[in-house]
Amino acid sequence: MEEEGTTAGATTIDDSASFEAQAAAKKKAAIRNVGTLTPVEDFQFLIEQGSPSFNEVCKQMCNLILELINNSHGDALFEKAVQCLKCLREICIQKLEPKIYNDLEVLIKKQASTIDGRKDFWNKIVDGMFEEKILI
């Protein structure tokens, strides 16, 4: 009888894992835009899917990065913005589209000089103060 209980318990764990896998698959299928919760994963997924277009997905990521920088209270969202920048840079290099990333860097630098409190973001990038330095 104990064996049946153990088997039933294992089945429940397997069912639970299967349910979680199905839920994750449904979530991925529902991704249509780069979101704020998991932007790097969303961006990578959309690039892999090829829809929307590469340029559209990059535009979404660029807009999100700017939103994270500009709406951050202090430096609360800076690390997430840096992770997004790093991912965008890697994908743009892979796809031989460096202009998208380079144009964003120019815009970030320009905004940093005109928006109070955002110069610190640019300075941290230049000084390499984030865990994983981005090459500019």
Buried (B, 14 or more C-beta within 10 A) or exposed (E): EEEEEEEEEEEEEEEEEEEEEEEEEEEBEEBEBBEEEBBBBBBBBBBEEEEEEBEEBBBBBBEBBBBBBBEBEEBEBBBBBBBBBBBBBEBBEEEEBEEBBEEBBEEBBEBBEEEEEBBBBBEBBEEEEBEEEBEB
